[in-house]
């Protein structure tokens, strides 16, 4: 009989999700004596065919040529530089896969507790150089590539940065994955495989930021491994019907179903075989296209569902200033968290343990609020599919998740409109309401009659429309909450989450100061300095790169004149490398006999690039008013900006326009260009940062006090011997504590004064002409057309003239004084180099290895899982 289907059942899930094993994660069967049985074929033949990591030049060249012939279908006479990069990358990927398989097999056999890092961004940077460094094969590959007729450095330059992130959040995640593998911790990352990055930044003739698509996958990505066997269904929209059986369960059906397909990226550890995984999800339609619509001539309708599904992972951070953009961004977050949880639970179920043991084997770190939907999603699975009681399910959830907060700015705390949530995720909105009632009843029992407290702590913010407070949900659904610098964590405890501290106790709220990996941010980006450190410390490089506190051994050498000369010479060559890069990419000539002053960050009002450019304008006019004799005594300075503004962030884009147009005036002025140059370097990326950071003499981290959670670029600059100019904010404070305030240039008001100053601006404002005449003069110059049409900048200038929320007026004089202190200090070159050496020497605390070990020991409760030298198949 022909099988039939009831149309009413289409789109409705079976009562329980069927558990499907992927093609990985198997262990061999055992015979009666307990000995493992080889699964199929001749064991000796299999093992004879298994390759190891290529470590000899002959093996590396053979692998390279093999990929040229078979993977790229090329010959020696038609192989270009891009082909050489692809062949080299595929050869290295083969080596990574050997260690990757070995590592995953070890995890499967030993079944350790694992941690999973959920981040909407992973700003990985280029992979080839970093992978070779971690494998210890860089010199061998360099020799091999050059034997085959290609320049190794040119080959590395052919790689495009992976467009999987935008800023510090994603770069932190990348550093942490590197450290987890290097510390042999069983940790996987989960993210999205965006087809396009945030955008390619271009600058128009008027100085405006233009956004172009960033098709980073145009030439394919040799570092990813498509996993067509790892696919999960993800549902949106539809209806959620509560069952009338008293269990709290519901049936969610109808709506749209899309497929999440996995792509794996190998994350090698440094000096170890441990190779962890970053699993990225791509959205695909469940059914290709609507054949009935196609046959009826409705071609757009035939592919509408397919296009809707694929749009979910099409671009990083869709513009959420439109209703479509908001909906797409919400779908991104749920798609990613639902697929990741399904994968995590599949792996857990392979252990054949009851669900109550999930917290003993799984820890999930929420990197900011973006993955918070994982909390109601796990509740949905446990209640609707695993038949757990509410209390039991909530007990599991609150012992699995951990939440890292990255901001104290109220406007940056993520919220979702209730009507949108009800439309896109109807079952999850039901669960959020249930969690909220359950939670608020507990709050009422502890603080009876305190209705204001209930309103402040509710997951639902009243208004039109109502909003779901994702930071509150992340807080109550997690076992522990942490900030990312000591000041930030204290502000989290005393401001945005104070009520939750009162309710749950201080022990739940901790701090893990951010860190960076010294492998990429010193050894890879500044190899000459790394070599000097290795020679001076008389330690194997692998020792100090995994224990950064060893850098303190450099302190005595600050008094060694010959060592200082070598240190300064390396800094000078790094400046020349940056100048060469700018000349090749932008056609601009940069003088290298000057201080290099750098600010590279996402363009945002709180990061105060505006303060920096206003300070540059002030300096320019001060130079203009000097005599030639006076100018000759002035410290020469080259100022660099780089960073992207969100496409809809008008004020940030005006800041970029002002920087570009000020640069045009300053760099063309024959009176001053010898003493002051200014450059905006477009399309900021990890690779650009790797050239900028080693060249800096001073870097600016000048956020309004109390607004920067931590910062990590400050750590990168200081690790490379660049001094810090900044406010008493974020990790700047801890850097100063380590390196000594004599080696840092601080300015500006402190955090406790900020709210009072904002209050005075609002209710007792003083005209800028009276409060800060120097700033008023700068603003008049801009409005007067000194840098193009002054009217264009009025919205930007009015943010200072009116509310001045970020305290430009209050901090300007102090900022200018700090810049003068920097100039004076830099003119004493020998003392400056001593400061530079001492700064690098005291950066041991800011390694991501230290940070990730804090998470492992104090939060996730996981232990290292070393990979044996000899694989056991």
C-alpha positions in Angstrom: 0.0 0.0 0.0 1.3 3.5 -0.8 2.2 5.4 2.4 0.2 8.5 3.1 0.4 11.5 5.4 -2.3 13.5 7.2 -1.8 17.1 6.0 -2.8 18.3 9.5 0.4 16.8 10.9 2.8 18.7 8.6 4.9 21.0 10.7 4.0 19.4 14.0 6.8 17.8 16.0 6.7 14.3 17.3 5.9 14.0 21.0 9.6 13.7 21.9 12.7 14.7 20.0 14.4 11.7 18.5 18.1 11.6 19.6 20.3 11.3 16.5 24.0 10.4 16.7 26.3 12.3 14.3 29.1 10.7 12.5 31.5 11.6 15.4 31.5 10.6 19.0 31.6 6.8 18.7 33.7 4.4 20.9 34.7 0.9 19.8 32.8 -2.1 21.0 34.5 -4.6 23.4 34.8 -8.3 23.4 33.9 -10.6 26.3 37.3 -10.0 27.9 36.9 -6.2 27.7 39.4 -5.7 24.9 38.4 -3.2 22.3 37.5 -4.6 18.9 38.6 -3.0 15.7 35.4 -1.9 13.9 36.0 -3.0 10.3 38.6 -4.2 7.9 42.2 -5.1 8.7 43.4 -3.1 11.7 47.0 -3.1 10.5 46.1 -1.8 7.1 44.0 0.9 8.6 46.7 2.0 11.0 49.4 1.9 8.4 47.4 4.4 6.3 46.9 6.8 9.2 49.1 9.9 8.8 50.7 12.0 11.5 51.4 15.7 11.7 53.9 16.8 9.0 57.1 17.9 10.7 59.8 17.5 8.0 60.2 19.9 5.1 59.9 17.1 2.6 56.6 16.0 4.1 55.3 19.6 4.1 56.3 20.2 0.5 54.7 16.9 -0.5 51.4 17.9 1.2 51.5 21.4 -0.3 52.0 20.0 -3.9 49.4 17.4 -3.3 46.8 20.0 -2.5 47.8 22.1 -5.5 47.1 19.1 -7.7 44.1 17.6 -6.1 42.3 20.2 -4.0 42.9 23.2 -6.3 43.3 21.3 -9.6 46.3 23.5 -10.5 49.8 23.0 -11.9 53.0 24.7 -11.0 52.8 27.0 -14.1 49.4 28.4 -13.2 49.7 28.7 -9.4 49.4 32.3 -8.2 49.9 33.8 -4.7 46.3 33.1 -3.6 46.6 29.5 -4.7 49.8 29.2 -2.8 48.1 30.5 0.4 45.1 28.0 -0.2 47.5 25.1 -0.6 49.5 26.0 2.5 46.3 26.5 4.5 44.9 23.2 3.5 48.2 21.5 4.4 48.1 23.1 7.8 44.4 22.2 8.2 45.3 18.5 7.6 47.8 18.7 10.5 45.2 20.4 12.7 42.6 17.8 11.9 45.0 15.0 13.0 45.3 16.6 16.4 41.6 17.6 16.4 40.5 14.0 15.9 42.9 12.9 18.6 41.6 15.5 21.0 37.9 14.7 20.4 38.5 11.0 20.8 40.2 11.7 24.1 37.2 13.7 25.3 34.8 10.9 24.2 36.8 8.3 26.0 37.4 10.2 29.3 34.0 12.0 29.4 35.3 15.1 31.3 33.0 18.0 32.3 33.0 20.3 29.3 32.4 24.1 29.0 30.8 25.7 26.0 31.4 29.4 25.2 28.4 31.0 23.4 29.4 34.2 21.7 27.6 36.0 18.8 31.1 37.2 17.7 34.4 35.5 17.3 36.9 38.0 15.8 39.5 35.4 14.9 41.9 37.4 12.6 44.1 35.5 10.2 44.6 31.8 11.0 47.6 30.5 9.0 50.3 32.3 10.9 48.7 31.6 14.3 48.1 27.9 13.5 51.8 27.5 12.5 52.9 29.3 15.6 50.8 27.0 17.9 51.9 23.9 16.0 55.5 24.9 16.3 55.9 24.5 12.5 56.4 28.1 11.3 60.1 27.9 10.4 59.6 24.5 8.6 56.6 25.9 6.6 58.5 29.1 5.7 61.4 27.0 4.3 59.0 24.7 2.4 56.9 27.5 0.8 60.1 29.4 -0.3 61.5 26.2 -1.7 58.4 26.0 -3.9 59.0 29.5 -5.1 56.8 31.7 -3.0 57.6 34.4 -0.4 56.3 33.3 3.0 55.2 36.8 4.2 53.4 37.4 0.9 51.6 34.1 1.3 50.4 35.0 4.8 49.1 38.4 3.5 46.8 36.6 1.0 44.5 35.5 3.9 41.4 37.5 4.5 40.3 38.1 8.1 37.3 36.0 9.1 34.4 38.4 9.3 32.8 36.8 12.4 33.0 39.7 14.7 33.2 43.5 15.1 35.1 44.5 18.2 36.4 43.7 21.7 33.6 41.2 22.5 34.6 39.0 19.6 38.3 39.4 20.0 38.0 38.4 23.7 36.2 35.3 22.7 38.9 34.4 20.2 41.6 34.9 22.8 39.7 32.7 25.2 39.4 29.8 22.7 43.1 29.9 22.1 43.8 29.9 25.8 41.4 27.0 26.5 43.2 24.8 24.0 46.6 25.9 25.2 45.6 25.1 28.8 44.2 21.7 27.6 40.7 22.6 28.8 37.8 20.8 27.1 36.0 23.9 25.8 34.1 24.5 22.6 32.9 27.7 21.1 29.5 28.2 19.4 28.7 31.0 17.0 27.2 31.9 13.6 28.8 31.5 10.2 28.0 34.9 8.8 28.1 35.1 5.0 29.0 38.8 5.3 30.8 40.5 8.0 29.5 43.7 9.6 30.7 45.7 6.4 33.7 46.8 4.6 34.4 50.4 5.6 35.1 52.9 2.8 35.6 56.7 3.0 33.9 59.0 0.6 35.4 62.2 -0.9 33.5 64.2 1.7 35.0 62.1 4.5 31.8 60.0 5.2 31.9 56.4 6.2 30.5 54.2 3.4 29.5 50.6 4.0 30.1 47.9 1.4 29.4 44.2 1.7 32.2 42.2 3.2 32.0 38.8 1.2 34.8 37.2 3.2 33.8 33.7 2.0 34.1 34.7 -1.7 37.3 32.5 -2.1 36.1 29.8 0.3 37.4 29.3 3.8 40.1 26.6 4.0 39.9 26.5 7.8 36.3 25.3 8.1 35.0 21.7 7.9 31.4 21.4 6.7 29.5 18.9 8.9 26.6 17.8 6.8 25.9 15.1 9.4 25.3 17.7 12.1 22.0 19.4 11.3 19.1 20.5 13.5 15.6 21.8 13.0 14.9 25.2 14.4 11.3 26.6 14.6 10.0 30.1 14.5 6.5 31.6 14.8 3.5 29.2 14.9 1.4 28.5 18.0 2.2 27.3 21.5 -0.7 25.4 23.1 -0.4 24.6 26.8 -1.5 21.1 27.7 -4.2 20.7 30.3 -2.4 18.0 32.2 -1.0 20.0 35.1 2.6 19.5 33.9 3.2 23.0 32.5 4.1 21.4 29.2 3.0 22.9 25.8 2.9 21.9 22.2 4.6 24.3 19.8 3.8 23.7 16.2 3.3 25.4 12.9 5.3 28.4 11.7 8.6 28.3 9.9 11.2 25.5 10.2 14.8 26.1 9.1 17.9 23.9 9.3 21.0 24.7 11.2 24.1 23.1 9.6 27.4 23.0 11.4 30.8 24.1 10.2 33.8 23.3 12.4 36.9 25.4 12.8 39.9 23.9 14.6 41.4 25.8 17.5 45.0 24.6 18.2 46.6 25.0 21.5 50.1 26.3 21.9 52.8 23.7 22.7 50.2 20.9 23.0 48.3 18.5 20.8 45.0 19.7 22.3 42.9 21.1 19.5 39.5 22.4 20.4 36.6 23.4 18.2 34.6 26.4 17.2 31.3 25.2 15.8 29.5 27.8 13.6 25.9 27.4 12.4 24.6 28.2 8.9 20.9 28.6 8.2 19.4 26.6 5.4 15.8 26.1 4.2 14.2 22.9 5.3 12.7 22.4 1.8 14.5 23.9 -1.2 11.7 25.8 -2.8 7.9 25.6 -3.3 7.4 23.5 -6.4 3.7 24.2 -6.6 4.4 28.0 -6.6 7.1 27.5 -9.2 4.8 25.5 -11.5 2.1 28.1 -11.1 4.5 30.8 -12.3 5.0 32.5 -8.9 8.8 32.4 -9.1 9.4 34.8 -6.2 7.0 32.9 -4.0 8.7 29.7 -4.9 12.0 30.8 -3.3 10.6 33.1 -0.6 10.9 30.6 2.2 14.4 29.6 1.1 15.6 33.2 1.1 14.0 33.9 4.5 15.9 30.9 6.0 19.2 31.8 4.5 18.9 35.5 5.6 19.3 34.4 9.2 23.1 34.0 8.9 23.6 36.4 6.0 25.1 39.3 7.9 26.6 40.1 11.3 24.4 42.5 13.3 21.6 43.4 10.8 20.5 47.0 11.3 17.9 46.8 14.1 16.5 50.3 13.5 13.8 48.7 11.4 11.1 46.2 12.4 12.5 43.7 9.9 16.0 44.2 11.3 14.8 43.6 14.9 13.0 40.5 13.9 16.0 39.1 12.0 18.3 39.8 14.9 16.0 38.0 17.3 15.8 35.1 14.9 19.6 35.0 14.7 19.9 34.8 18.5 17.4 32.0 18.9 18.6 30.0 15.8 22.1 30.0 17.2 21.2 29.2 20.8 18.7 26.5 19.8 21.1 24.7 17.5 23.9 24.9 20.0 21.8 23.5 22.9 20.6 20.7 20.7 24.2 19.8 19.9 25.3 20.1 23.5 22.5 17.8 24.7 23.1 15.3 21.9 26.7 15.0 23.2 25.5 14.7 26.8 23.0 12.0 25.9 25.8 9.9 24.4 26.9 9.4 28.0 23.6 7.7 28.9 23.2 9.8 32.0 19.9 11.0 33.5 19.2 14.7 32.7 19.6 15.7 36.3 23.3 15.1 35.9 23.6 17.7 33.2 25.3 20.3 35.4 28.0 17.7 36.3 29.0 17.4 32.7 28.1 20.7 31.1 28.8 24.4 31.8 27.6 27.1 29.3 29.1 30.6 29.4 26.9 33.4 28.0 29.2 36.0 26.5 27.0 39.1 27.2 23.2 38.9 26.8 23.0 37.8 23.2 22.8 34.1 24.0 20.3 34.6 26.9 17.5 32.8 24.9 19.4 29.6 25.7 17.8 29.8 29.2 14.1 29.6 28.2 15.1 27.2 25.4 16.7 24.7 27.8 13.6 25.1 30.0 11.4 24.3 27.0 13.4 21.2 26.2 13.5 19.9 29.7 9.7 20.5 30.3 8.2 19.9 26.9 10.5 17.1 25.6 12.1 15.5 28.6 9.0 15.6 30.9 10.7 17.2 33.9 8.9 19.0 36.6 9.3 22.8 36.6 11.3 23.0 39.8 13.7 20.2 38.7 14.1 21.8 35.3 14.9 25.3 36.8 17.4 23.7 39.2 19.2 22.2 36.2 19.2 25.4 34.2 20.5 27.6 37.0 23.4 25.3 37.6 24.4 25.1 33.9 24.6 28.7 32.8 27.1 31.4 33.6 26.7 35.0 32.5 29.4 37.6 31.7 28.2 41.2 31.7 30.1 43.5 29.4 28.4 46.9 30.0 27.0 49.2 32.6 25.4 51.6 30.1 21.7 51.3 30.5 21.0 51.8 26.8 23.3 48.9 26.0 21.4 46.4 28.1 19.5 44.3 25.6 15.7 44.3 25.6 13.2 42.7 23.3 9.6 43.9 22.7 7.1 41.5 24.1 4.8 41.5 21.0 7.8 40.7 18.8 8.8 37.8 21.1 5.2 36.5 21.2 5.1 36.5 17.4 8.5 35.0 16.7 8.9 32.7 19.8 5.5 32.1 21.3 6.5 29.2 23.5 9.5 31.1 24.9 7.4 34.1 25.8 5.2 31.8 27.8 8.2 30.3 29.6 9.6 33.8 30.3 6.3 34.8 31.9 6.4 31.6 34.0 10.0 32.3 35.1 9.1 35.8 36.0 6.1 34.8 38.2 8.2 32.1 39.9 11.0 34.5 40.5 8.9 37.5 41.7 7.0 35.3 44.1 10.4 34.5 45.7 11.3 38.1 45.8 8.0 39.0 47.4 8.6 36.4 50.1 12.0 37.9 51.0 10.9 41.6 50.6 7.1 41.6 51.4 5.2 44.6 50.1 8.1 46.2 48.3 6.3 46.8 45.0 9.0 49.2 43.7 11.5 46.4 44.0 9.3 44.0 42.2 8.9 46.4 39.3 12.7 47.0 39.2 13.5 43.3 39.2 10.8 42.0 36.9 11.9 40.4 33.7 9.2 42.5 32.0 9.6 46.2 31.8 6.3 48.0 31.7 5.7 50.4 28.8 4.3 50.6 25.3 5.3 48.0 24.2 6.4 46.0 27.2 10.0 44.8 27.0 11.8 41.6 28.1 14.9 42.6 30.1 17.5 40.1 28.9 20.2 41.0 31.4 17.7 40.2 34.2 16.9 36.9 32.6 20.6 36.1 32.2 21.2 37.0 35.8 18.5 34.9 37.5 19.0 32.0 35.1 22.8 31.7 35.8 24.8 30.1 38.5 27.3 33.0 38.6 27.5 36.4 37.1 30.8 38.2 36.5 32.1 41.6 35.2 35.3 41.9 33.2 37.4 44.4 35.3 37.4 45.1 39.0 35.8 48.6 38.7 33.2 47.2 36.2 32.3 44.3 38.4 31.8 46.6 41.4 29.6 48.9 39.3 27.5 45.8 38.2 27.1 44.9 41.8 26.2 48.4 43.0 24.2 49.8 40.1 22.4 47.7 37.4 22.2 44.5 39.3 22.1 45.8 42.9 18.6 44.5 43.6 19.7 41.0 42.5 22.8 41.1 44.8 20.5 42.0 47.7 18.2 39.1 46.8 20.7 36.3 45.9 23.8 37.4 47.9 27.2 38.8 46.9 28.8 35.4 46.4 27.0 34.9 43.0 28.6 38.1 41.6 32.3 37.9 40.8 35.0 39.4 38.6 37.2 38.0 35.9 39.4 40.7 34.5 39.8 40.3 30.7 43.0 39.0 29.2 44.7 38.6 25.8 46.7 35.8 24.3 50.4 36.7 24.2 50.9 34.3 21.3 49.1 36.5 18.8 49.5 39.8 20.5 53.2 39.7 21.1 55.0 36.7 19.5 53.0 36.8 16.2 52.5 40.5 15.7 55.9 41.6 17.1 58.3 38.8 16.4 61.5 40.9 16.9 60.4 41.9 20.4 59.5 38.3 21.2 62.9 37.1 20.1 64.6 39.8 22.2 62.6 38.8 25.3 63.4 35.1 24.7 67.1 35.9 24.4 67.2 38.2 27.4 65.2 36.0 29.8 67.2 32.9 28.7 64.0 30.9 28.7 62.4 28.8 26.1 59.8 30.9 24.3 57.1 28.4 25.1 57.7 28.9 28.8 57.1 32.7 29.1 54.3 32.7 26.4 52.3 30.4 28.7 53.4 32.1 31.9 53.4 35.8 31.2 54.5 36.6 34.7 58.0 35.6 33.6 58.2 38.9 31.8 59.1 40.5 35.2 62.6 39.2 34.5 63.0 42.1 32.1 62.8 44.7 34.9 66.5 44.8 35.7 67.3 45.3 32.0 65.5 48.7 31.9 68.8 50.0 33.4 70.9 48.3 30.7 71.8 50.8 28.0 72.5 48.2 25.3 69.2 46.5 26.0 67.4 49.8 25.8 69.0 50.5 22.4 67.8 47.1 21.1 64.3 47.8 22.5 64.2 51.2 20.8 65.5 49.9 17.5 62.7 47.3 17.4 60.1 50.0 18.1 61.5 52.1 15.3 61.4 49.2 12.8 57.8 48.6 13.8 57.0 52.2 13.0 58.7 51.8 9.6 56.6 48.7 9.0 53.4 50.6 9.7 54.5 53.5 7.5 55.2 51.1 4.7 51.8 49.6 5.1 50.1 53.0 4.9 52.1 53.9 1.9 51.3 50.7 0.0 47.6 50.6 1.0 46.7 54.4 1.0 49.6 56.0 -0.9 50.4 58.3 2.1 53.9 59.1 3.3 54.3 59.0 7.1 57.3 60.4 9.0 58.7 57.8 11.4 60.9 60.2 13.5 57.9 61.2 15.6 55.8 59.8 18.5 53.1 57.5 17.2 49.8 58.2 19.1 47.1 55.6 18.4 43.4 55.2 19.2 41.8 52.1 17.6 38.3 51.1 18.8 34.7 50.9 17.7 33.6 54.5 17.1 31.2 55.4 19.9 30.5 58.5 22.0 31.5 56.8 25.3 34.9 55.8 23.9 35.4 59.5 23.1 37.2 59.6 19.8 35.5 63.1 19.7 37.6 64.2 22.7 40.7 63.0 20.9 40.0 64.8 17.6 39.1 68.0 19.5 42.4 67.7 21.3 44.2 67.3 17.9 42.5 70.5 16.6 43.6 72.3 19.8 47.2 71.2 19.2 47.1 72.3 15.6 46.0 75.8 16.4 48.5 76.0 19.2 51.3 75.1 16.7 49.9 77.7 14.3 50.3 80.4 16.9 53.9 79.5 17.7 57.0 81.0 16.1 59.3 78.6 14.1 61.7 78.7 17.0 59.0 77.6 19.5 57.8 74.8 17.1 61.3 73.4 16.8 61.3 72.5 20.5 57.9 70.7 20.3 57.5 66.9 20.3 56.6 65.7 16.9 53.4 63.6 16.9 51.7 61.3 14.3 48.1 60.5 15.4 46.3 57.5 14.1 42.6 56.6 14.3 40.9 53.4 13.2 37.5 51.9 13.9 34.0 51.5 12.4 30.8 53.2 13.3 27.5 51.3 13.3 25.7 52.1 10.0 22.8 53.8 11.7 24.9 55.7 14.3 24.8 59.2 12.9 26.9 60.9 15.6 29.7 58.3 15.4 29.8 58.7 11.6 30.1 62.5 12.0 33.1 61.9 14.2 34.8 59.9 11.4 33.9 62.7 8.9 35.5 65.3 11.2 38.7 63.2 11.7 39.1 62.7 8.0 38.6 66.4 7.1 40.8 67.6 9.9 43.5 65.3 8.6 43.2 66.9 5.1 43.8 70.3 6.5 46.6 69.4 9.0 48.6 67.2 6.7 48.6 69.9 4.0 49.6 72.8 6.1 53.3 73.6 5.4 53.7 75.4 8.7 52.8 72.5 10.9 52.9 69.2 9.0 56.5 68.6 10.2 55.2 68.6 13.8 51.7 67.1 13.5 50.2 64.5 11.2 46.8 62.8 11.4 45.5 59.7 9.7 42.3 57.7 9.7 43.0 54.2 8.6 39.8 52.7 7.1 38.4 49.2 7.5 39.9 48.4 10.9 40.6 44.7 11.4 42.6 42.3 13.6 45.3 42.2 10.9 45.6 46.0 10.9 45.7 46.0 14.6 48.7 43.6 14.4 50.6 46.3 12.5 49.4 49.3 14.5 49.9 48.1 18.0 53.6 47.2 17.9 54.3 50.6 16.4 52.6 52.7 19.0 54.4 54.9 21.6 51.3 56.0 23.3 47.7 54.7 23.0 44.5 56.4 24.1 41.8 54.7 26.2 39.8 57.7 27.2 36.3 56.6 27.8 34.1 58.6 30.3 34.8 57.1 33.8 32.5 54.3 34.6 31.5 53.5 31.0 34.2 51.1 29.7 33.7 47.6 31.1 37.3 46.6 30.7 39.0 47.1 27.3 41.5 44.7 25.9 43.3 46.9 23.3 44.9 48.7 26.3 46.5 45.4 27.3 47.7 44.7 23.8 49.4 48.1 23.5 51.1 47.8 26.9 52.3 44.3 26.2 54.1 45.7 23.2 55.7 48.5 25.1 53.3 51.3 24.3 52.4 53.5 27.2 48.8 54.2 28.2 47.0 57.6 28.2 43.6 57.2 29.7 40.9 57.8 32.2 40.5 56.0 35.5 38.2 53.4 34.0 37.9 49.7 33.1 41.1 47.7 33.1 43.2 50.9 32.9 43.0 51.0 36.7 44.4 47.5 37.1 47.1 48.1 34.4 48.2 51.1 36.4 48.3 49.1 39.6 50.6 46.6 37.9 52.9 48.8 35.9 53.0 51.7 38.4 51.2 55.0 37.9 54.6 56.6 37.0 54.3 54.7 33.7 50.7 55.7 32.9 49.2 59.1 32.1 45.8 59.5 33.8 43.4 62.4 33.5 39.7 63.2 33.9 37.0 63.0 36.6 36.5 59.8 38.5 33.5 57.5 38.4 31.8 58.8 41.6 31.6 62.3 40.2 30.1 61.4 36.8 26.4 61.4 37.8 26.7 64.7 39.7 28.4 66.3 36.7 25.6 65.1 34.4 23.0 66.5 36.8 24.7 69.9 36.8 24.8 69.9 33.0 21.1 69.2 32.9 19.9 71.6 35.6 22.7 74.1 36.3 24.5 74.3 33.0 27.4 76.7 32.5 28.1 78.0 29.0 31.2 76.3 27.5 32.8 79.7 26.9 33.0 80.1 30.7 33.6 76.5 31.7 36.2 75.6 29.1 37.3 78.5 26.9 39.9 76.3 25.1 37.2 73.8 24.0 34.8 76.6 23.1 37.4 78.0 20.7 37.8 74.6 19.0 34.1 74.2 18.6 33.9 77.7 17.0 36.6 76.8 14.6 34.7 73.7 13.4 31.4 75.6 13.2 33.1 78.4 11.3 34.0 76.1 8.4 37.7 75.5 9.2 37.3 71.8 8.2 34.6 72.0 5.6 30.9 72.8 5.9 30.5 73.6 9.6 26.8 73.1 9.5 27.3 69.4 8.9 28.9 68.9 12.3 26.2 70.8 14.3 24.5 67.6 15.6 27.8 66.3 16.9 28.8 69.6 18.4 25.4 70.0 20.0 25.9 66.8 22.0 28.7 68.7 23.8 27.0 72.1 23.9 23.8 70.8 25.4 23.6 67.7 27.6 27.3 66.7 27.2 26.5 63.3 28.6 30.0 62.0 28.1 31.7 64.9 29.9 33.8 66.3 27.1 33.6 69.8 28.6 34.5 68.6 32.1 37.6 66.6 31.0 39.0 68.7 28.2 41.4 70.8 30.1 42.7 67.8 32.1 43.1 65.9 28.8 45.2 68.7 27.3 47.3 68.8 30.4 47.9 65.0 30.2 48.9 65.3 26.5 51.5 67.9 27.6 52.8 65.6 30.2 53.2 62.9 27.5 55.1 65.3 25.3 57.5 66.3 28.1 58.1 62.6 29.0 58.7 61.5 25.4 61.4 64.1 24.9 63.5 62.3 27.5 64.0 59.3 25.2 66.0 57.1 27.6 63.5 57.5 30.4 60.7 56.8 28.0 62.3 53.5 26.9 62.6 52.5 30.6 58.9 53.2 31.0 58.2 51.1 28.0 60.2 48.1 29.2 58.7 48.3 32.7 55.2 48.4 31.2 55.8 45.2 29.2 57.5 43.5 32.1 54.4 44.0 34.4 51.7 42.7 32.0 51.7 39.2 33.3 48.3 39.5 35.0 46.6 40.3 31.6 47.1 37.0 29.9 43.9 35.2 28.7 45.5 32.0 30.1 45.1 33.5 33.6 41.6 34.6 32.9 40.4 31.3 31.4 41.9 29.4 34.3 39.8 31.6 36.7 36.7 30.6 34.7 37.6 27.0 34.7 38.4 26.8 38.5 36.0 29.3 40.0 33.0 29.1 37.6 32.8 26.1 35.4 34.5 23.6 37.7 36.3 21.9 34.8 39.8 20.4 34.8 42.5 20.1 32.0 42.1 17.0 29.9 45.5 16.4 28.4 45.7 14.6 25.0 48.1 11.6 25.2 51.2 11.7 22.9 50.2 8.4 21.3 46.6 8.3 19.9 44.4 5.5 20.9 42.1 4.6 18.1 
